[in-house]
Amino acid sequence: MQKNLILIIVAIVIIVISSLIFVFFYYGPVWSEKPQISSKQCAHLGGRSVNTLNGATCSGKKFLGELTGMKCPCICCKE
């Protein structure tokens, strides 16, 4: 009985750690600040402006930064 309990705990720990590793590599470190870039820098990097007001987003390596100097809560996404 105790062997089964230890096995279940070890399995849960492995699942939690592998999930955290996946989130870190897919979304990047959660604690990092998002880069602030201008719309000109966004265009220069091959990105486009995306208004996040209605929940639009881009994830992972497509995200280039938050746009500064805009009246909307916009981000820059690589096309």
The first five atom37 places (N, CA, C, CB, O) and aatype in JSON, in Angstrom:
{
  "aatype": [12, 5, 11, 2, 10, 9, 10, 9, 9, 19, 0, 9, 19, 9, 9, 19, 9, 15, 15, 10, 9, 13, 19, 13, 13, 18, 18, 7, 14, 19, 17, 15, 6, 11, 14, 5, 9, 15, 15, 11, 5, 4, 0, 8, 10, 7, 7, 1, 15, 19, 2, 16, 10, 2, 7, 0, 16, 4, 15, 7, 11, 11, 13, 10, 7, 6, 10, 16, 7, 12, 11, 4, 14, 4, 9, 4, 4, 11, 6],
  "atom_mask": [
    [1, 1, 1, 1, 1],
    [1, 1, 1, 1, 1],
    [1, 1, 1, 1, 1],
    [1, 1, 1, 1, 1],
    [1, 1, 1, 1, 1],
    [1, 1, 1, 1, 1],
    [1, 1, 1, 1, 1],
    [1, 1, 1, 1, 1],
    [1, 1, 1, 1, 1],
    [1, 1, 1, 1, 1],
    [1, 1, 1, 1, 1],
    [1, 1, 1, 1, 1],
    [1, 1, 1, 1, 1],
    [1, 1, 1, 1, 1],
    [1, 1, 1, 1, 1],
    [1, 1, 1, 1, 1],
    [1, 1, 1, 1, 1],
    [1, 1, 1, 1, 1],
    [1, 1, 1, 1, 1],
    [1, 1, 1, 1, 1],
    [1, 1, 1, 1, 1],
    [1, 1, 1, 1, 1],
    [1, 1, 1, 1, 1],
    [1, 1, 1, 1, 1],
    [1, 1, 1, 1, 1],
    [1, 1, 1, 1, 1],
    [1, 1, 1, 1, 1],
    [1, 1, 1, 0, 1],
    [1, 1, 1, 1, 1],
    [1, 1, 1, 1, 1],
    [1, 1, 1, 1, 1],
    [1, 1, 1, 1, 1],
    [1, 1, 1, 1, 1],
    [1, 1, 1, 1, 1],
    [1, 1, 1, 1, 1],
    [1, 1, 1, 1, 1],
    [1, 1, 1, 1, 1],
    [1, 1, 1, 1, 1],
    [1, 1, 1, 1, 1],
    [1, 1, 1, 1, 1],
    [1, 1, 1, 1, 1],
    [1, 1, 1, 1, 1],
    [1, 1, 1, 1, 1],
    [1, 1, 1, 1, 1],
    [1, 1, 1, 1, 1],
    [1, 1, 1, 0, 1],
    [1, 1, 1, 0, 1],
    [1, 1, 1, 1, 1],
    [1, 1, 1, 1, 1],
    [1, 1, 1, 1, 1],
    [1, 1, 1, 1, 1],
    [1, 1, 1, 1, 1],
    [1, 1, 1, 1, 1],
    [1, 1, 1, 1, 1],
    [1, 1, 1, 0, 1],
    [1, 1, 1, 1, 1],
    [1, 1, 1, 1, 1],
    [1, 1, 1, 1, 1],
    [1, 1, 1, 1, 1],
    [1, 1, 1, 0, 1],
    [1, 1, 1, 1, 1],
    [1, 1, 1, 1, 1],
    [1, 1, 1, 1, 1],
    [1, 1, 1, 1, 1],
    [1, 1, 1, 0, 1],
    [1, 1, 1, 1, 1],
    [1, 1, 1, 1, 1],
    [1, 1, 1, 1, 1],
    [1, 1, 1, 0, 1],
    [1, 1, 1, 1, 1],
    [1, 1, 1, 1, 1],
    [1, 1, 1, 1, 1],
    [1, 1, 1, 1, 1],
    [1, 1, 1, 1, 1],
    [1, 1, 1, 1, 1],
    [1, 1, 1, 1, 1],
    [1, 1, 1, 1, 1],
    [1, 1, 1, 1, 1],
    [1, 1, 1, 1, 1]
  ],
  "atom_positions": [
    [[0.82, -1.2, 0.0], [0.0, 0.0, 0.0], [0.86, 1.26, 0.0], [-0.93, 0.0, 1.2], [0.61, 2.19, -0.76]],
    [[1.88, 1.27, 0.87], [2.75, 2.44, 0.96], [3.57, 2.6, -0.33], [3.69, 2.32, 2.17], [3.87, 3.72, -0.74]],
    [[3.92, 1.46, -0.97], [4.66, 1.53, -2.23], [3.82, 2.21, -3.31], [5.07, 0.12, -2.67], [4.34, 3.0, -4.1]],
    [[2.54, 1.89, -3.35], [1.64, 2.5, -4.34], [1.5, 4.0, -4.1], [0.27, 1.82, -4.3], [1.46, 4.77, -5.06]],
    [[1.41, 4.41, -2.86], [1.29, 5.82, -2.52], [2.53, 6.59, -2.97], [1.07, 6.0, -1.02], [2.42, 7.68, -3.53]],
    [[3.7, 6.04, -2.72], [4.96, 6.68, -3.14], [5.02, 6.76, -4.66], [6.19, 5.89, -2.59], [5.46, 7.77, -5.21]],
    [[4.6, 5.71, -5.34], [4.6, 5.71, -6.8], [3.66, 6.78, -7.35], [4.19, 4.33, -7.32], [4.0, 7.46, -8.32]],
    [[2.49, 6.94, -6.75], [1.53, 7.96, -7.18], [2.1, 9.36, -6.95], [0.2, 7.8, -6.43], [1.95, 10.23, -7.81]],
    [[2.73, 9.59, -5.82], [3.33, 10.9, -5.52], [4.44, 11.22, -6.51], [3.87, 10.94, -4.08], [4.52, 12.34, -7.0]],
    [[5.3, 10.25, -6.79], [6.4, 10.45, -7.75], [5.82, 10.76, -9.14], [7.32, 9.2, -7.81], [6.34, 11.63, -9.84]],
    [[4.77, 10.05, -9.55], [4.15, 10.3, -10.86], [3.57, 11.71, -10.93], [3.05, 9.27, -11.13], [3.72, 12.39, -11.95]],
    [[2.93, 12.16, -9.86], [2.36, 13.52, -9.84], [3.47, 14.56, -9.92], [1.52, 13.74, -8.55], [3.34, 15.54, -10.65]],
    [[4.55, 14.36, -9.19], [5.68, 15.3, -9.22], [6.27, 15.37, -10.63], [6.77, 14.88, -8.2], [6.58, 16.45, -11.11]],
    [[6.43, 14.22, -11.28], [6.99, 14.2, -12.64], [6.05, 14.92, -13.61], [7.22, 12.74, -13.11], [6.52, 15.67, -14.48]],
    [[4.76, 14.72, -13.49], [3.8, 15.4, -14.37], [3.83, 16.91, -14.16], [2.38, 14.87, -14.12], [3.81, 17.67, -15.13]],
    [[3.89, 17.35, -12.91], [3.92, 18.79, -12.61], [5.21, 19.42, -13.15], [3.81, 19.04, -11.09], [5.16, 20.49, -13.77]],
    [[6.33, 18.78, -12.93], [7.61, 19.33, -13.41], [7.65, 19.38, -14.93], [8.8, 18.5, -12.88], [8.09, 20.38, -15.5]],
    [[7.2, 18.32, -15.6], [7.21, 18.34, -17.07], [6.23, 19.37, -17.62], [6.87, 16.95, -17.62], [6.5, 19.97, -18.66]],
    [[5.12, 19.6, -16.94], [4.18, 20.64, -17.38], [4.81, 22.02, -17.25], [2.89, 20.57, -16.56], [4.65, 22.85, -18.14]],
    [[5.5, 22.27, -16.16], [6.17, 23.56, -15.97], [7.25, 23.78, -17.01], [6.77, 23.65, -14.56], [7.41, 24.89, -17.53]],
    [[8.0, 22.74, -17.33], [9.04, 22.85, -18.36], [8.4, 23.17, -19.71], [9.87, 21.54, -18.45], [8.92, 24.01, -20.45]],
    [[7.29, 22.51, -20.05], [6.6, 22.79, -21.31], [6.14, 24.23, -21.38], [5.41, 21.85, -21.48], [6.35, 24.9, -22.39]],
    [[5.51, 24.72, -20.32], [5.02, 26.11, -20.29], [6.18, 27.08, -20.43], [4.25, 26.39, -18.98], [6.07, 28.06, -21.16]],
    [[7.29, 26.82, -19.76], [8.46, 27.71, -19.84], [9.0, 27.79, -21.26], [9.55, 27.22, -18.9], [9.28, 28.89, -21.75]],
    [[9.15, 26.65, -21.93], [9.73, 26.67, -23.27], [8.74, 27.13, -24.33], [10.24, 25.29, -23.63], [9.16, 27.68, -25.35]],
    [[7.44, 26.93, -24.12], [6.46, 27.35, -25.12], [6.14, 28.83, -25.01], [5.19, 26.54, -24.98], [6.09, 29.53, -26.02]],
    [[5.92, 29.32, -23.79], [5.52, 30.72, -23.59], [6.66, 31.62, -23.16], [4.44, 30.78, -22.57], [6.48, 32.84, -23.13]],
    [[7.8, 31.09, -22.84], [8.91, 31.88, -22.33], [8.77, 32.07, -20.83], [0.0, 0.0, 0.0], [7.74, 31.73, -20.25]],
    [[9.81, 32.61, -20.22], [9.74, 32.8, -18.77], [8.63, 33.76, -18.38], [11.08, 33.31, -18.24], [8.5, 34.84, -18.96]],
    [[7.84, 33.37, -17.43], [6.68, 34.15, -17.02], [7.11, 35.44, -16.32], [5.79, 33.33, -16.09], [6.41, 36.45, -16.4]],
    [[8.24, 35.43, -15.66], [8.66, 36.57, -14.87], [9.36, 37.66, -15.68], [9.56, 36.11, -13.78], [9.66, 38.72, -15.14]],
    [[9.62, 37.42, -16.96], [10.32, 38.43, -17.74], [9.37, 39.55, -18.14], [10.95, 37.8, -19.0], [8.16, 39.34, -18.29]],
    [[9.93, 40.74, -18.3], [9.12, 41.88, -18.75], [8.93, 41.8, -20.26], [9.78, 43.22, -18.36], [9.81, 41.32, -20.98]],
    [[7.8, 42.25, -20.71], [7.53, 42.26, -22.15], [8.26, 43.44, -22.76], [6.0, 42.32, -22.44], [8.21, 44.55, -22.22]],
    [[8.92, 43.22, -23.89], [9.63, 44.33, -24.53], [8.67, 45.41, -25.03], [10.47, 43.82, -25.69], [7.58, 45.1, -25.52]],
    [[9.06, 46.63, -24.9], [8.29, 47.77, -25.37], [8.93, 48.25, -26.68], [8.25, 48.93, -24.3], [10.1, 48.63, -26.68]],
    [[8.18, 48.24, -27.77], [8.71, 48.69, -29.05], [7.72, 49.64, -29.72], [9.01, 47.48, -29.98], [6.54, 49.66, -29.39]],
    [[8.24, 50.41, -30.66], [7.38, 51.35, -31.4], [6.78, 50.65, -32.6], [8.18, 52.6, -31.84], [7.2, 49.54, -32.96]],
    [[5.8, 51.28, -33.23], [5.18, 50.69, -34.41], [6.18, 50.61, -35.57], [3.94, 51.51, -34.84], [6.1, 49.69, -36.39]],
    [[7.11, 51.56, -35.65], [8.14, 51.52, -36.69], [9.07, 50.33, -36.48], [8.96, 52.83, -36.7], [9.44, 49.64, -37.43]],
    [[9.45, 50.08, -35.21], [10.29, 48.93, -34.91], [9.56, 47.63, -35.23], [10.73, 48.95, -33.44], [10.16, 46.67, -35.71]],
    [[8.27, 47.61, -34.95], [7.46, 46.43, -35.24], [7.47, 46.13, -36.74], [6.01, 46.64, -34.74], [7.69, 44.99, -37.14]],
    [[7.23, 47.14, -37.55], [7.23, 46.96, -39.0], [8.61, 46.54, -39.5], [6.79, 48.26, -39.7], [8.73, 45.69, -40.39]],
    [[9.66, 47.13, -38.92], [11.02, 46.79, -39.31], [11.34, 45.32, -39.01], [12.02, 47.7, -38.59], [12.11, 44.69, -39.74]],
    [[10.76, 44.77, -37.94], [10.98, 43.38, -37.56], [10.08, 42.41, -38.32], [10.78, 43.22, -36.07], [10.14, 41.2, -38.1]],
    [[9.24, 42.95, -39.21], [8.34, 42.09, -39.99], [7.06, 41.74, -39.26], [0.0, 0.0, 0.0], [6.43, 40.73, -39.55]],
    [[6.69, 42.57, -38.29], [5.49, 42.3, -37.51], [4.33, 43.19, -37.91], [0.0, 0.0, 0.0], [4.46, 44.07, -38.77]],
    [[3.21, 42.95, -37.28], [2.02, 43.77, -37.51], [1.38, 44.08, -36.16], [1.0, 43.05, -38.45], [1.57, 43.35, -35.19]],
    [[0.64, 45.16, -36.12], [-0.01, 45.61, -34.9], [-1.29, 44.79, -34.67], [-0.34, 47.13, -34.97], [-2.08, 44.61, -35.59]],
    [[-1.47, 44.3, -33.44], [-2.66, 43.54, -33.08], [-3.28, 44.19, -31.85], [-2.32, 42.03, -32.8], [-2.63, 44.35, -30.82]],
    [[-4.55, 44.58, -31.96], [-5.27, 45.19, -30.85], [-5.74, 44.08, -29.91], [-6.47, 46.06, -31.35], [-6.49, 43.19, -30.33]],
    [[-5.31, 44.12, -28.66], [-5.65, 43.07, -27.7], [-6.9, 43.38, -26.88], [-4.5, 42.84, -26.76], [-7.23, 42.64, -25.96]],
    [[-7.6, 44.45, -27.21], [-8.77, 44.86, -26.45], [-9.84, 43.77, -26.41], [-9.35, 46.14, -27.04], [-10.49, 43.58, -25.38]],
    [[-10.04, 43.07, -27.5], [-11.06, 42.02, -27.56], [-10.49, 40.62, -27.33], [-11.76, 42.06, -28.9], [-11.13, 39.63, -27.67]],
    [[-9.3, 40.54, -26.76], [-8.72, 39.24, -26.43], [-7.8, 38.66, -27.48], [0.0, 0.0, 0.0], [-7.31, 37.54, -27.31]],
    [[-7.55, 39.37, -28.57], [-6.64, 38.87, -29.61], [-5.23, 38.8, -29.03], [-6.67, 39.77, -30.88], [-4.85, 39.64, -28.21]],
    [[-4.47, 37.82, -29.46], [-3.11, 37.66, -28.97], [-2.27, 36.88, -29.97], [-3.11, 36.95, -27.61], [-2.8, 36.34, -30.95]],
    [[-1.01, 36.81, -29.73], [-0.12, 35.91, -30.45], [0.81, 35.3, -29.4], [0.7, 36.67, -31.6], [1.11, 35.94, -28.39]],
    [[1.24, 34.11, -29.62], [1.98, 33.42, -28.57], [3.37, 33.01, -29.03], [1.21, 32.21, -28.11], [3.71, 33.03, -30.21]],
    [[4.15, 32.64, -28.04], [5.46, 32.08, -28.31], [6.39, 33.04, -29.04], [0.0, 0.0, 0.0], [6.51, 34.21, -28.67]],
    [[7.03, 32.52, -30.07], [8.04, 33.29, -30.79], [7.44, 34.31, -31.74], [8.94, 32.36, -31.56], [8.16, 35.14, -32.29]],
    [[6.12, 34.27, -31.95], [5.47, 35.26, -32.82], [5.33, 36.6, -32.12], [4.1, 34.77, -33.27], [5.23, 37.64, -32.78]],
    [[5.32, 36.61, -30.78], [5.18, 37.84, -30.01], [6.5, 38.61, -30.04], [4.76, 37.54, -28.56], [7.54, 38.09, -29.65]],
    [[6.44, 39.87, -30.51], [7.65, 40.69, -30.59], [7.71, 41.77, -29.51], [7.75, 41.34, -31.95], [8.79, 42.24, -29.18]],
    [[6.57, 42.16, -28.95], [6.57, 43.16, -27.89], [5.28, 43.95, -27.84], [0.0, 0.0, 0.0], [4.43, 43.86, -28.72]],
    [[5.15, 44.73, -26.77], [4.01, 45.63, -26.62], [4.34, 46.93, -27.34], [3.68, 45.9, -25.11], [5.47, 47.41, -27.27]],
    [[3.35, 47.49, -28.04], [3.57, 48.71, -28.8], [3.39, 49.93, -27.9], [2.62, 48.8, -30.0], [2.43, 50.02, -27.13]],
    [[4.32, 50.84, -27.99], [4.25, 52.08, -27.23], [3.74, 53.2, -28.12], [5.63, 52.44, -26.63], [3.87, 53.13, -29.35]],
    [[3.16, 54.22, -27.51], [2.69, 55.38, -28.26], [1.4, 55.13, -29.02], [0.0, 0.0, 0.0], [1.07, 55.9, -29.92]],
    [[0.69, 54.1, -28.68], [-0.58, 53.78, -29.36], [-1.73, 54.09, -28.42], [-0.62, 52.28, -29.81], [-1.56, 54.05, -27.2]],
    [[-2.89, 54.41, -28.97], [-4.08, 54.67, -28.14], [-4.78, 53.37, -27.77], [-5.05, 55.6, -28.89], [-5.66, 53.36, -26.91]],
    [[-4.4, 52.28, -28.4], [-5.01, 50.98, -28.11], [-4.0, 50.13, -27.31], [-5.43, 50.25, -29.45], [-2.81, 50.41, -27.31]],
    [[-4.5, 49.09, -26.63], [-3.58, 48.16, -25.99], [-3.08, 47.16, -27.05], [-4.27, 47.43, -24.79], [-3.57, 46.03, -27.14]],
    [[-2.11, 47.58, -27.83], [-1.66, 46.78, -28.98], [-0.34, 46.09, -28.72], [-1.54, 47.66, -30.22], [0.48, 46.55, -27.93]],
    [[-0.17, 44.96, -29.4], [1.08, 44.23, -29.37], [1.56, 44.03, -30.81], [0.92, 42.87, -28.63], [0.8, 44.23, -31.76]],
    [[2.8, 43.65, -30.95], [3.39, 43.4, -32.27], [3.56, 41.89, -32.43], [4.77, 44.15, -32.43], [4.17, 41.23, -31.58]],
    [[3.01, 41.35, -33.52], [3.12, 39.92, -33.81], [3.81, 39.72, -35.15], [1.72, 39.25, -33.81], [3.53, 40.42, -36.12]],
    [[4.71, 38.76, -35.18], [5.4, 38.42, -36.42], [4.42, 37.77, -37.36], [6.62, 37.5, -36.16], [3.66, 36.89, -36.95]],
    [[4.42, 38.17, -38.61], [3.47, 37.62, -39.59], [3.93, 36.27, -40.1], [3.29, 38.58, -40.77], [3.26, 35.66, -40.92]]
  ]
}
